[in-house]
Amino acid sequence: MRWTPPLALMFAACVPDAPTQPGDCRFAFGSDHKDCMLVVAVAQLQADGKAGMAFVEAEVPDSVQRDFIYLQWVKVSTDPASDSACKKVVDAEIRRQCEELARRPHLKRPDDAGAGGGPGAGGPGPRPGGGPGPGSGAGPAPGGGPPP
């Protein structure tokens, strides 16, 4: 008896790891397709905000999905133009979150977009002065003296 691999596995080899183009989602269905379109739409928005917004409006008919796409773009983008996406969000709660992120850029998480680690990718970074932080076990206990 001969084993034949499932059709989906054969096509999976043709699709890149991180989808960036609408065609990359052609073999995804249901919630996988929505997740794929989220990644593609954010990639399109990151590449060119104006063209990306046109893509989202044309290719994503579900308003809630569009709202989440815009929220994700504002969350991961360091481009100030992304903040204008909040005006397109329909759902009041998602719009509130979007506007909060737009007003507070330090809450943005570029590492969530697949940018990886490194300086500026999130995290607190080194302490000023280069010393260990409180409670690290180094240095005197808080209050000045040795521990009891």
N, C-alpha and C positions, 0 to 999 in steps of 0.2 A: 504494500500500500504506500502510495506517495503522499507526502505532506505538502500542502499548498498554503503559503502564508496568507493571512487575511488581506483583503484588498486595501484596507486602511493602512496597514503596515507598509505596503509597497509604496503608497503615495506619501507616507510620512517622510520618507527619505528625500523627497523632492521639495519639502517645505523647510525654510530656514528656521533656526532655533528661536529667534526673536522676530515675530512678524512685524513688518514695517510697511507693507503694501496691502491694499484691499484683497488682492488675489491670494495672499498668504493664508486667508481665512476660508478659502473655498471648500476645504475638506472638513471644516469644523461645523458641528451642528448643535442646535439648542443652546444651552448655557455656555458651552465651549465656544460657540460662534460669537456670542455676546462678549465673552472675555477676550477673545482674539480681536474683535473690532475695537474694544477699549484700548488695547495695546497699540493697534494700528493707528487709531484716531489720535492718541496722544503723541505717537511718533510723527504723524503728519502735522500736528499742531506745533510740535517742537521744531520741526524743520522750517515751516512757514506758517505763522499764525493765521494770516488772512486766508490762504489757500486751505489750511487745515479746517478753519471754521466753515468754509464753503463745503468741504468734504463731509464734515459731520452733519451739516444741515441736509445735504443731498442723500447721504448713505445711511443715516441712522433715523428711522422713522419714529421710534419710541422716545417720547419726550423725557421720561425718567432716565433712560439710558444716556441720552444726550446730556442731561443735567449731571450725571455722574462722570461722564467724559470731561465736561468742562471743569468740574470740581477737581478731578485728578490732574488735569493740566495745570490749574492754578496751584495745586499742591506741590507739583514737582518742578515747575518752571521758575527760572530766575529771571525770565524776560518780563519786564513790567507790562508789556502789551497783553500778557495772559490775563491780567486782572480784569480786563474789559469783558472777558467771557462770563463773568458773574451776571452781567446784565441780560444774558440770554437764558439763564437758569429759570425754569418755570416754578418748580417746587419751592415753597417758602423756606423750609428748614434747610434744604441743600443750598439755597441762595444765601441764607444767613451764614452757614459754614464757609461758603466760598468767599463772601465779603470779609469775614473774619480773617481768613488766610491772606487775602489781598491786603488788608490793613496791617497785618503783622508778618512781614516777610521772614522773620526769624523762625517762624513755625513751618516754613516750607521744607520739604524733604526731597532734594534732588536725587538722593540715593534710591528712592522708591521707583524711579524711572529707569533703573538699570545702569545708572552712572557709576556704581561701585563705590568703594570707600575713598579715602584720601582726604586731603585738606578741603574743608568747606562742604564735605558730603554728609554732614551731620555729626553729632557727638560733641562733647564739650571741648576737646582739645586739651593741650597742656595748661597747667595752672600758671598764672603769672608768677614770676620769680623762680619757676622750675622746681620748687620743693614738693614733697609729698603732701597729699591732702589730709585733712583732719580725719582721725579714725583709721589711718592706714597702718598703725602700729609703730610708726617711726616718730621719734621726738617725744616730748613730754605730753602727758595727758592734758586735756582741756582743764584749765584752772591754774596751770603753771607748775605744779609740783609733781613729784613722782607718784605713780599709782600706789594706793594703800596696800 
